[in-house]
Amino acid sequence: MARDGQNGYALSLRERDHRYASIRERMREKGVDCAIVNGSNLFYLSNGIPGELYGLLTATDRPLTVVVNRRHLIDISPRVLLDSQEWVTDLRPGSDATAVIESIKELHQERGTIGLAGGLDYRFYNRLQTSLPGLKIVDVADIFADVRTLKSEEENAMIDQANRVFDAAIKRIHEVARPGMLGRQVVEEGIRAMWEAGGDLESTLSFNFGPVPAQNPVLAELSMTRKIQKGDIGTLTAHAIYGGYAGHSDQEIYFGEPKPIHQEMFRAVLTIRDAVLGQVKDGATQRALVDTYRKACQESGFKSSPHSQIHQYGIDVPEFPGPGYRIPDPNPEAGGLGGAGNYTLKSGMIYSISPTVVNKEGSDTLLGGTSLIV
């Protein structure tokens, strides 16, 4: 990974080529000629091109084709985008499936097997089918999920820096946040600190506060127009972004002397977190982590939460492993595993361990975050 004058670090061409090779190997195993991608899977292949809509990756060594919103290329040459980065050498203007269809025809793959990986809408899918009726269309999202599950050293460095961006927000908020400030003023200070630390403009910060601790998107929205009162407790959650990669953790902040119950709950959070962290190792399972969390909550005298906050992340928050890592759940009636179900932990996974504890005698909810590499 090399230094980059604007964002601090830039992913290398070696990283790009490793990703392409891994995806292409799996495509060939599945008999797929090309993959159409968008969203996070496109970012994974392009390293982020302004205005990118779709990508087309062949199972051969042909360069990735990226379709850029044609509005982004009005009045400028595509050379501006090409010269601004190293990963992508084939750019096409477009706004729908047309440019992708033309690229497939150039490859003479009108009757080939095309994989889809991303949230492509019905209009795109229908246009693809009607324009190229000889195509065989298959789902290759699992290929991308499998390959993206384990992070490289370069990805780890980006994510580590993203978490340091969140640290800058916490430091700033600790310095300036006081009773009488609006919630939005605190968020503005935190986001400004993340930008100053090199975070992407897309970085966000959630802030819940009040006399009862909570973490909820609706309450966070309502908190923006409230004034902080002495004795309030706040929960800060980051989606700090650095070079397209997420930093993700949580922090509690008290405005005054913490109530005894909240001090007791936070001590429990630390104990429960240590118990879960003790299980994080290659070969462990998500079920083992969740069961350890619940058992530790019970032993602490507090309740567990369905929002246990034990999950992977990377480009997205959260991210879930591909089918190559999933295994049957030995206790499915217990639930609590999230959208990915049960799976085996492997070295190279990035985890957010931020266990939530709930007061048995009220609605108080506390949590505390840690990010780590398995």
N, C-alpha and C positions, 0 to 999 in steps of 0.2 A: 504494500500500500504506500503510495507516494503522497508527499505534501501537495496541497492545492491552495493557491493563493487566496481563494474566496472562502472556502469552507473548512480549511484546516487539513483535511485528508480526502483523498480520492481513491476509489477502488481501482485496482490495477487491471490491465488487460489480461494478465495471468488469471485473475479471479473470473473475469468474463469468460475466458476460454474454458476454464474448469467447469463453469456452470453449463455452458453450451454442450460440452462433451458429455456431462452427466445426463442432461435431458435427452440429448440425441441418442445415447446408448439405450435408454429406456424406450424411446420412440421406436427404434429399430426392433427391439425385442417384441414390441406390441404390433409391429407391422404398420406403423403410422408414417406417412410420407411427409406431412407438414402439420404444424400446430398453429392454430390461431389463438392469440392471447390478448387480454386486456387487463386493466386494473393492476393489482399487485404482481401478478405473474408477468405482465409486460414490464413493469419496473424492474423486476428481478433480471430480465434479459437486457434491458436498455440502459439501466442505471439512471433513468429519468430524463426524458426528452420533453421540453416544454410543449404542451399541447398534444402529447401523444394520445392516440385513440386505440389503435390496434397494432399488433405485431404478427408477423408470419415467420416462423422458424422451420426450416427444412431439416430432414434427418441427415442431409449431406452437409458439406462445409460451406454452402452458399451463405453469404452474410445475411443477418437478420434484416428483414424489411419492417420499417416502422411507418405507419400512417399517422401523419400529424394533421390536426384540425387545420383546414385550409385557411381559416381566419388568421392563424399564426404566421402564415407565409405571405400574407398580402403586403405588397410594397417592399419585401425583402427577398433576397435570394436564399434558397435552401442552404447555400454554402455557409451562411452565417451560423446556422445550427450545426452543420457538419464540422465547422472549424472550432466550435465551442466545446467539443468533447471528443473522446476517442473510441467509444464503444460502438457507435452506430455509423455505418457508411452508406446505407440505402434508405433514403427518406422519400415518402410520397405524400402529397397533399390529398385530403379527402374529408368526408364528413359522415360516410356510411360504409356499406360493405363493398362499394364499387372498386376501390383501389385494391382491396384484398382479392377480389375475384379476378381482376386483371393480372395480379401477380401470380395467382394460381394458374391462369391460362399461359402466362409466360413460361412457367415451369412445366407445361404440358401435363398437368396433374388433374385435368378435368374429370378423370375417372379414378383418381387416386383415393387414398384413405386419409381423411383430414381430421385431426383432433381439435377439440375445443377445450380451452382452459381459461375460464373467467366468467364474469357475469354478463354474457352477451344477450342482448334483448331479442324478443321475438322477431322484430322487423329485420334484424341482421340475419338471424337464422333462416327466416323465410326467404329472404333475398338470395342467400347462399344456395338453398335448395332449388329454388325456381331457376336461377341462372345457370347452375351447374348440376343438373339432375343426375348425372352419372357419378357424383361424389358418394363415397361412403363416409358418413360422419360419425365419429366416436368421441367419447368423453376421455380426456387425458388430464383432467384436473388432479387426479390422484398421483400422476407422475410428478407434477410440480410440487404437490404437498409432500411427497416422499423426499424429493431432492432438497427441498427448502427446510426440512425438519432439522437437520444438523448444520450448524453454522460454522463457517470457516474462520480462521484467525482474523482475516480482514473484516468480516462481518462483526465479529466479537468486538473489535476495536471501535467500529462505528457505534455499536450499541452501548459500549462503555462510555464513549464520549457523550452520547445522548443522555445517559443517566447523570453525567456530570453537569449537563445543561440544566436538568431538574434540580440538582444540588444548588446551583446558582439562584434558582427561583426561591428555594427554601431559605437560603441565607438572606436574600433581599427582603422577603416577607417577614422574617424574624426581626430584621432591623427596623422596618417601617410600619408594619401593621399594628394598629392601635384601636381601642374602642372609639367609636364615633365615625370611623371610616365606613363607606359603603363597601359591600362585597365586591362590586365591580372594580373599585379602586385597588383593592388588594390583588385581584386577578390581573389587572393592568400592570401593576408593579412586578408581579411574578413573570408575566409574559415578556415584559421589557427586559428583565434580567436574563431570561432565556435567550432572547435575541442577542443581547450584548455578549453572551457566552458562546455565540456561534450557532445557536439553534436555528432551525428553519422557520420561516414565517408561519408555517402550518402548525407549529407547536401550540398545544392547548393546555389549559389548567382548569381543573374542577375544584370548587371551593364550597363545601357545606359548612354552615356554622349555626350555632344557637345554644341554648342552655342544655340541650340533649344532643350528644354526638350522633351523627348519621353519615351515610354515604349513599346518595341517591341523586340521579340526574335531574329529577323534577325539583327536589329541594335545593339543589345547587343553582338551578335557574332562578328560583324564588329568592335565593340568598343574594343575588346580584343587586337588588334594590333595597336590601335591608341594611341598617347600620349595626355594626358590631357593638355589643354591650359588654361591660365588664362582667366576667364570669362565664362568657360564652366559650365553647370549645369548637374548634374547626377541624375539618378533615380535608387535606389537600391531596389531590390525585393528579398525576402527570401523564400526559401523552406528549412528552418532549420529543422533538424530532430533530435528528442531525443527519444530513445527507440522505434523507428518506427513511432512516432507521429510527425506531422508537426507543425512548427511554421510559420506563414505566415503574412507578413506585407510589407509595402513600406516606403521608406524614400527618401526625396530629399536632395541633397547636392550641395552647390555652391562653386566654386573655385574663390573667389574674392567677390566683392560687387554685390549682385543680381540686375538685371535690374529692373526698376520700374514696368514693366508689369508683371514680374515674382513674385515680391513681392505682387502685387495686386491679381494675380491668386492664390497664396498660401493662402492669407487671405480668398479668396473665397472658397478654398478647406476646410479650417477649419470651415467656416460658413455652407457650404453644409453638411459636415460631421456631425456637431451638429444637423442639421435639420433631417438627416436620423436617427441618433442615438436616437432622440426623439421619433421615431416611433417604435423602436425595443422593443417589449414586447410580452408577451404571448397573442395569439389571433390575432395579426397583420398578414398581408399577404405580400408575396413577391411583389405583384403588388403595394401595398401601399408604400413599401420602394422605388421601382423604380420610381413611380410617384412623390414621395416627392423629390427624387434626381433630377429629371428632372425639376420640378418646382423651386427648389432652384437654380439650374444652370441658369435658365432663369432669375430669379430675380437678380442674381449676375452680369448679363451682359455677361456671358460666355456661351459657348455651352456645352451640355452634350455629352457623348460618348457611342456608343454601348457597349464599354468595361467599363461598369459602376463600376465593381469591388465590387459587393455586393453579397456575396455567403458564403455558409458553407464550412467547411473543417474539417479534423481530421486525419485519416490515409492517405487519399488522399487529394490533392488540385486540383480542388474543390471536394466536396462531394455534392450529391443531396439527398433530402429526399425520402423515399419510398412512395408508393401509398396511404398509410394510412394518409398522410399529404397533399396530393394534392387536389386541388379544381379547379373548372372552373375559367378561366380568364374572368373577366367582361369586359375587353377591349383588346381582342386578337389582333386587328389590330395595337395596339400601339407597340407590340413586346417588346424586351429588357429584357425578363425574364430569358433567358438562357435555358439550356437543360431540366431543371426540370419543366418548366412552373410555374404556380401559385400554392402556397401552404400556409398553415397556420403555423406561427411560434409557437413553443412550448418551454416551459422552459426546458433547457438542451441542446438546439442547440448551437453549436459554430459558430460564424459568423465573417467573415472578412469584415469590412466596410472601403473601401478605394476608395472613390469617385474620379472620374477623371473629370477634367475640361479642356476644349479646347478653345483656343483663337479664337475669331470670325474673326480676321484679319490675322491669320497665322496658322501654324501647331503646335504651342506650346501646349504641353500636360503635365499637372501637376496632381499629385495625392498624397494622404497622408493616411496612414493606421492606423487602430485600430482593435484589435481583442477583442471579448467579448463573454460572455455567455448570451444567452437570459434569 
